[in-house]
Amino acid sequence: MKRVVTVLAVAAFASLSLAWVGCGGQQPAPKSAENPAAGEAGHDHSGWWCAEHGMPEKVCAQCDSKLAAEFQKKGDWCKEHDRPDSQCFICHPDLEAKFAAEYEAKEGKKPPKRSDG
């Protein structure tokens, strides 16, 4: 019995460690077709801008599982970070500036800081 408890404790610690490290310990679980609820807690989808992910809501595949499926079908998908490659700021930091410029053109000011990192 003691051995079973020890094995379970080690397994639990390993799982928590992996969950913490994840994608460099920086990103929450992204929303995807497989994980449609992730990232939605407390996120307001009523505006035109997704402040959580730093892009217009209408193209945010991390907030819309149907969009995510469309990007995956087209082959535009970063498997490592579970989001469209064309929206992966981790692999392509320059993309964040592209979306920020769109916000600045419409709003006349810098976009709000992303809440996902």
FIFIPA-796908 format. One record per residue: residue number from 1; residue in three letters; chain; z, y, x of N, C-alpha, C, O in turn. Coordinates in nm, 2 decimals, decimal comma. Example, Ala and Ser with C-alpha at 12.3 -4.5 7.8 and 13.67 -1.06 7.14 Angstrom:
R;1;ALA;A;0,78;-0,57;1,32;0,78;-0,45;1,23;0,78;-0,33;1,32;0,85;-0,33;1,42
R;2;SER;A;0,71;-0,22;1,28;0,71;-0,11;1,37;0,79;0,00;1,29;0,80;0,11;1,34
//
This chain:
R;1;MET;A;0,00;-0,12;0,08;0,00;0,00;0,00;0,00;0,13;0,09;-0,07;0,22;0,06
R;2;LYS;A;0,08;0,12;0,19;0,09;0,24;0,28;-0,04;0,26;0,35;-0,08;0,38;0,37
R;3;ARG;A;-0,12;0,16;0,38;-0,25;0,17;0,45;-0,35;0,24;0,35;-0,43;0,32;0,39
R;4;VAL;A;-0,34;0,20;0,22;-0,43;0,26;0,12;-0,41;0,41;0,11;-0,50;0,48;0,10
R;5;VAL;A;-0,28;0,44;0,10;-0,25;0,59;0,09;-0,30;0,66;0,22;-0,35;0,77;0,20
R;6;THR;A;-0,28;0,60;0,33;-0,33;0,67;0,46;-0,48;0,69;0,45;-0,53;0,79;0,49
R;7;VAL;A;-0,55;0,58;0,42;-0,70;0,59;0,41;-0,74;0,70;0,31;-0,83;0,77;0,34
R;8;LEU;A;-0,68;0,70;0,19;-0,71;0,80;0,09;-0,68;0,94;0,14;-0,76;1,03;0,12
R;9;ALA;A;-0,57;0,96;0,21;-0,54;1,09;0,27;-0,64;1,14;0,37;-0,68;1,25;0,37
R;10;VAL;A;-0,68;1,05;0,46;-0,78;1,08;0,56;-0,92;1,11;0,49;-0,98;1,21;0,53
R;11;ALA;A;-0,95;1,03;0,39;-1,08;1,06;0,32;-1,07;1,19;0,25;-1,17;1,27;0,25
R;12;ALA;A;-0,96;1,23;0,19;-0,95;1,36;0,12;-0,96;1,47;0,22;-1,03;1,57;0,19
R;13;PHE;A;-0,89;1,46;0,33;-0,90;1,56;0,44;-1,04;1,58;0,49;-1,09;1,69;0,50
R;14;ALA;A;-1,11;1,47;0,51;-1,25;1,47;0,56;-1,34;1,54;0,45;-1,43;1,62;0,49
R;15;SER;A;-1,32;1,51;0,33;-1,40;1,57;0,22;-1,38;1,72;0,21;-1,47;1,80;0,20
R;16;LEU;A;-1,25;1,76;0,22;-1,22;1,91;0,22;-1,28;1,98;0,34;-1,33;2,09;0,33
R;17;SER;A;-1,27;1,91;0,45;-1,32;1,97;0,58;-1,47;1,99;0,56;-1,53;2,10;0,60
R;18;LEU;A;-1,55;1,89;0,51;-1,69;1,91;0,50;-1,72;2,01;0,39;-1,82;2,09;0,41
R;19;ALA;A;-1,65;2,02;0,29;-1,67;2,12;0,19;-1,65;2,26;0,24;-1,73;2,35;0,21
R;20;TRP;A;-1,55;2,28;0,33;-1,53;2,41;0,39;-1,64;2,45;0,48;-1,68;2,56;0,48
R;21;VAL;A;-1,68;2,36;0,57;-1,78;2,39;0,67;-1,92;2,41;0,60;-1,98;2,51;0,62
R;22;GLY;A;-1,96;2,32;0,51;-2,08;2,33;0,43;-2,19;2,40;0,51;-2,23;2,34;0,61
R;23;CYS;A;-2,24;2,51;0,47;-2,35;2,58;0,53;-2,28;2,69;0,62;-2,30;2,81;0,60
R;24;GLY;A;-2,22;2,64;0,73;-2,16;2,73;0,82;-2,03;2,80;0,76;-1,98;2,89;0,82
R;25;GLY;A;-1,98;2,74;0,65;-1,86;2,80;0,59;-1,89;2,93;0,53;-1,79;3,00;0,49
R;26;GLN;A;-2,01;2,97;0,51;-2,05;3,11;0,46;-2,08;3,11;0,31;-2,05;3,21;0,24
R;27;GLN;A;-2,15;3,01;0,26;-2,21;3,01;0,13;-2,14;2,93;0,03;-2,10;2,82;0,06
R;28;PRO;A;-2,13;2,98;-0,09;-2,07;2,90;-0,20;-2,18;2,80;-0,24;-2,30;2,82;-0,20
R;29;ALA;A;-2,15;2,70;-0,32;-2,25;2,61;-0,37;-2,35;2,68;-0,45;-2,32;2,74;-0,55
R;30;PRO;A;-2,48;2,68;-0,40;-2,58;2,75;-0,48;-2,62;2,68;-0,61;-2,60;2,56;-0,62
R;31;LYS;A;-2,67;2,76;-0,70;-2,71;2,71;-0,82;-2,85;2,65;-0,80;-2,93;2,70;-0,72
R;32;SER;A;-2,88;2,54;-0,86;-3,01;2,47;-0,85;-3,03;2,39;-0,98;-2,95;2,39;-1,07
R;33;ALA;A;-3,15;2,33;-0,98;-3,18;2,24;-1,10;-3,08;2,13;-1,11;-3,04;2,09;-1,22
R;34;GLU;A;-3,02;2,09;-0,99;-2,93;1,98;-0,99;-2,79;2,03;-1,02;-2,70;1,96;-1,06
R;35;ASN;A;-2,76;2,16;-0,99;-2,63;2,22;-1,00;-2,64;2,35;-1,08;-2,61;2,45;-1,02
R;36;PRO;A;-2,68;2,35;-1,20;-2,71;2,47;-1,28;-2,59;2,56;-1,30;-2,60;2,68;-1,33
R;37;ALA;A;-2,47;2,51;-1,30;-2,35;2,59;-1,33;-2,30;2,67;-1,21;-2,22;2,77;-1,22
R;38;ALA;A;-2,33;2,63;-1,09;-2,28;2,69;-0,97;-2,32;2,84;-0,96;-2,43;2,87;-0,99
R;39;GLY;A;-2,23;2,92;-0,92;-2,26;3,06;-0,90;-2,25;3,14;-1,03;-2,27;3,26;-1,02
R;40;GLU;A;-2,23;3,08;-1,14;-2,23;3,16;-1,26;-2,10;3,22;-1,30;-2,10;3,31;-1,38
R;41;ALA;A;-1,99;3,17;-1,25;-1,86;3,22;-1,29;-1,85;3,37;-1,27;-1,85;3,41;-1,15
R;42;GLY;A;-1,83;3,44;-1,37;-1,81;3,59;-1,36;-1,93;3,67;-1,33;-1,92;3,79;-1,30
R;43;HIS;A;-2,05;3,61;-1,33;-2,17;3,67;-1,29;-2,24;3,72;-1,42;-2,26;3,65;-1,51
R;44;ASP;A;-2,28;3,85;-1,42;-2,34;3,92;-1,53;-2,49;3,91;-1,51;-2,55;3,97;-1,42
R;45;HIS;A;-2,56;3,84;-1,61;-2,71;3,83;-1,60;-2,78;3,93;-1,69;-2,90;3,91;-1,71
R;46;SER;A;-2,71;4,03;-1,74;-2,77;4,11;-1,84;-2,86;4,23;-1,78;-2,94;4,28;-1,85
R;47;GLY;A;-2,83;4,26;-1,65;-2,91;4,37;-1,59;-3,03;4,32;-1,52;-3,07;4,20;-1,53
R;48;TRP;A;-3,11;4,41;-1,46;-3,23;4,36;-1,40;-3,21;4,31;-1,25;-3,29;4,24;-1,20
R;49;TRP;A;-3,09;4,34;-1,20;-3,06;4,31;-1,06;-2,95;4,20;-1,05;-2,85;4,21;-1,11
R;50;CYS;A;-2,98;4,10;-0,97;-2,88;4,00;-0,94;-2,79;4,04;-0,82;-2,83;4,02;-0,71
R;51;ALA;A;-2,68;4,10;-0,85;-2,60;4,15;-0,74;-2,54;4,04;-0,66;-2,50;4,05;-0,54
R;52;GLU;A;-2,52;3,92;-0,72;-2,47;3,81;-0,65;-2,56;3,76;-0,54;-2,51;3,72;-0,43
R;53;HIS;A;-2,69;3,76;-0,57;-2,79;3,70;-0,47;-2,88;3,80;-0,41;-2,96;3,77;-0,32
R;54;GLY;A;-2,88;3,93;-0,45;-2,95;4,04;-0,39;-3,10;4,04;-0,42;-3,18;4,06;-0,33
R;55;MET;A;-3,14;4,02;-0,55;-3,28;4,02;-0,59;-3,29;4,04;-0,74;-3,18;4,03;-0,81
R;56;PRO;A;-3,40;4,07;-0,79;-3,42;4,09;-0,94;-3,38;3,96;-1,01;-3,42;3,85;-0,97
R;57;GLU;A;-3,31;3,97;-1,12;-3,27;3,85;-1,20;-3,39;3,77;-1,24;-3,39;3,65;-1,24
R;58;LYS;A;-3,50;3,84;-1,27;-3,62;3,77;-1,32;-3,68;3,67;-1,22;-3,76;3,58;-1,26
R;59;VAL;A;-3,65;3,68;-1,09;-3,70;3,59;-0,99;-3,58;3,51;-0,92;-3,61;3,43;-0,83
R;60;CYS;A;-3,46;3,53;-0,96;-3,35;3,46;-0,89;-3,33;3,32;-0,94;-3,28;3,28;-1,04
R;61;ALA;A;-3,39;3,23;-0,85;-3,38;3,09;-0,88;-3,24;3,03;-0,86;-3,22;2,91;-0,91
R;62;GLN;A;-3,15;3,10;-0,80;-3,02;3,05;-0,79;-2,94;3,07;-0,92;-2,83;3,01;-0,94
R;63;CYS;A;-2,99;3,16;-1,00;-2,93;3,18;-1,13;-3,00;3,12;-1,25;-2,95;3,11;-1,36
R;64;ASP;A;-3,12;3,07;-1,22;-3,20;3,02;-1,33;-3,26;2,88;-1,29;-3,35;2,87;-1,21
R;65;SER;A;-3,20;2,77;-1,35;-3,25;2,64;-1,31;-3,39;2,61;-1,34;-3,46;2,53;-1,27
R;66;LYS;A;-3,45;2,68;-1,44;-3,59;2,66;-1,47;-3,68;2,72;-1,36;-3,77;2,66;-1,32
R;67;LEU;A;-3,64;2,84;-1,32;-3,71;2,90;-1,20;-3,70;2,81;-1,08;-3,79;2,79;-1,01
R;68;ALA;A;-3,58;2,76;-1,06;-3,56;2,67;-0,94;-3,65;2,55;-0,94;-3,71;2,52;-0,84
R;69;ALA;A;-3,67;2,49;-1,06;-3,76;2,38;-1,08;-3,91;2,42;-1,05;-3,98;2,34;-0,99
R;70;GLU;A;-3,94;2,54;-1,09;-4,08;2,59;-1,07;-4,10;2,61;-0,92;-4,21;2,57;-0,87
R;71;PHE;A;-4,01;2,67;-0,85;-4,02;2,69;-0,70;-4,03;2,55;-0,63;-4,11;2,54;-0,54
R;72;GLN;A;-3,95;2,46;-0,68;-3,95;2,32;-0,61;-4,08;2,26;-0,64;-4,14;2,19;-0,55
R;73;LYS;A;-4,14;2,27;-0,76;-4,27;2,21;-0,79;-4,38;2,27;-0,70;-4,47;2,20;-0,67
R;74;LYS;A;-4,37;2,40;-0,67;-4,47;2,46;-0,59;-4,45;2,43;-0,44;-4,54;2,46;-0,36
R;75;GLY;A;-4,34;2,36;-0,41;-4,31;2,33;-0,27;-4,25;2,45;-0,19;-4,23;2,44;-0,07
R;76;ASP;A;-4,20;2,55;-0,26;-4,13;2,66;-0,20;-3,98;2,64;-0,22;-3,92;2,69;-0,31
R;77;TRP;A;-3,93;2,56;-0,13;-3,79;2,52;-0,14;-3,73;2,49;0,00;-3,78;2,42;0,08
R;78;CYS;A;-3,62;2,56;0,02;-3,54;2,54;0,15;-3,43;2,43;0,11;-3,33;2,46;0,05
R;79;LYS;A;-3,46;2,31;0,16;-3,37;2,20;0,13;-3,23;2,21;0,19;-3,13;2,18;0,13
R;80;GLU;A;-3,23;2,27;0,31;-3,11;2,29;0,38;-3,01;2,38;0,31;-2,89;2,36;0,31
R;81;HIS;A;-3,06;2,49;0,24;-2,98;2,59;0,17;-2,99;2,59;0,02;-2,93;2,67;-0,05
R;82;ASP;A;-3,07;2,49;-0,03;-3,08;2,47;-0,18;-3,12;2,59;-0,25;-3,05;2,63;-0,35
R;83;ARG;A;-3,23;2,65;-0,21;-3,28;2,77;-0,28;-3,43;2,78;-0,24;-3,47;2,72;-0,14
R;84;PRO;A;-3,51;2,87;-0,31;-3,65;2,88;-0,27;-3,65;2,93;-0,12;-3,57;3,02;-0,08
R;85;ASP;A;-3,75;2,88;-0,05;-3,76;2,93;0,09;-3,80;3,08;0,09;-3,76;3,15;0,18
R;86;SER;A;-3,87;3,12;-0,01;-3,91;3,26;-0,02;-3,80;3,35;-0,06;-3,81;3,47;-0,07
R;87;GLN;A;-3,68;3,29;-0,08;-3,56;3,37;-0,12;-3,44;3,33;-0,02;-3,32;3,36;-0,05
R;88;CYS;A;-3,47;3,26;0,08;-3,36;3,21;0,17;-3,33;3,32;0,28;-3,40;3,32;0,38
R;89;PHE;A;-3,23;3,40;0,25;-3,19;3,50;0,35;-3,13;3,44;0,47;-3,12;3,51;0,58
R;90;ILE;A;-3,09;3,32;0,47;-3,03;3,25;0,58;-3,14;3,22;0,69;-3,13;3,25;0,80
R;91;CYS;A;-3,25;3,16;0,64;-3,36;3,12;0,73;-3,45;3,24;0,76;-3,51;3,25;0,87
R;92;HIS;A;-3,46;3,33;0,66;-3,55;3,45;0,68;-3,47;3,58;0,64;-3,49;3,63;0,53
R;93;PRO;A;-3,39;3,63;0,73;-3,31;3,75;0,71;-3,39;3,87;0,67;-3,34;3,96;0,59
R;94;ASP;A;-3,52;3,87;0,71;-3,61;3,99;0,67;-3,63;3,99;0,52;-3,67;4,10;0,47
R;95;LEU;A;-3,62;3,88;0,45;-3,64;3,88;0,31;-3,54;3,97;0,23;-3,57;4,03;0,13
R;96;GLU;A;-3,42;3,97;0,28;-3,32;4,05;0,22;-3,36;4,20;0,22;-3,34;4,27;0,12
R;97;ALA;A;-3,42;4,25;0,33;-3,47;4,39;0,33;-3,58;4,41;0,23;-3,59;4,52;0,18
R;98;LYS;A;-3,67;4,31;0,21;-3,78;4,32;0,12;-3,73;4,35;-0,02;-3,77;4,44;-0,09
R;99;PHE;A;-3,63;4,27;-0,06;-3,57;4,28;-0,20;-3,49;4,41;-0,21;-3,49;4,48;-0,31
R;100;ALA;A;-3,42;4,45;-0,10;-3,34;4,57;-0,10;-3,44;4,69;-0,12;-3,40;4,79;-0,19
R;101;ALA;A;-3,55;4,69;-0,06;-3,65;4,80;-0,07;-3,70;4,81;-0,22;-3,72;4,92;-0,26
R;102;GLU;A;-3,71;4,70;-0,28;-3,75;4,70;-0,42;-3,64;4,77;-0,51;-3,67;4,85;-0,60
R;103;TYR;A;-3,51;4,74;-0,48;-3,40;4,80;-0,55;-3,40;4,95;-0,52;-3,39;5,03;-0,61
R;104;GLU;A;-3,42;4,99;-0,39;-3,41;5,13;-0,35;-3,53;5,21;-0,42;-3,51;5,32;-0,46
R;105;ALA;A;-3,64;5,15;-0,43;-3,76;5,22;-0,50;-3,73;5,24;-0,64;-3,77;5,35;-0,70
R;106;LYS;A;-3,66;5,15;-0,71;-3,63;5,17;-0,85;-3,51;5,25;-0,88;-3,51;5,34;-0,97
R;107;GLU;A;-3,41;5,24;-0,80;-3,28;5,30;-0,83;-3,25;5,43;-0,74;-3,16;5,51;-0,77
R;108;GLY;A;-3,33;5,44;-0,63;-3,31;5,56;-0,55;-3,18;5,55;-0,46;-3,14;5,65;-0,41
R;109;LYS;A;-3,13;5,43;-0,44;-3,01;5,41;-0,36;-3,01;5,27;-0,31;-3,09;5,19;-0,36
R;110;LYS;A;-2,93;5,24;-0,21;-2,92;5,11;-0,16;-2,86;5,01;-0,26;-2,78;5,05;-0,34
R;111;PRO;A;-2,90;4,89;-0,26;-2,84;4,79;-0,35;-2,70;4,76;-0,33;-2,65;4,78;-0,21
R;112;PRO;A;-2,63;4,71;-0,43;-2,49;4,67;-0,40;-2,48;4,55;-0,30;-2,58;4,48;-0,30
R;113;LYS;A;-2,37;4,54;-0,23;-2,36;4,43;-0,14;-2,35;4,30;-0,22;-2,29;4,29;-0,32
R;114;ARG;A;-2,43;4,20;-0,16;-2,43;4,07;-0,23;-2,29;4,01;-0,23;-2,22;4,03;-0,14
R;115;SER;A;-2,26;3,95;-0,34;-2,13;3,89;-0,35;-2,13;3,74;-0,30;-2,02;3,68;-0,29
R;116;ASP;A;-2,24;3,69;-0,26;-2,25;3,55;-0,21;-2,25;3,55;-0,06;-2,27;3,45;0,00
R;117;GLY;A;-2,23;3,66;0,00;-2,22;3,67;0,15;-2,30;3,77;0,21;-2,31;3,79;0,33
//
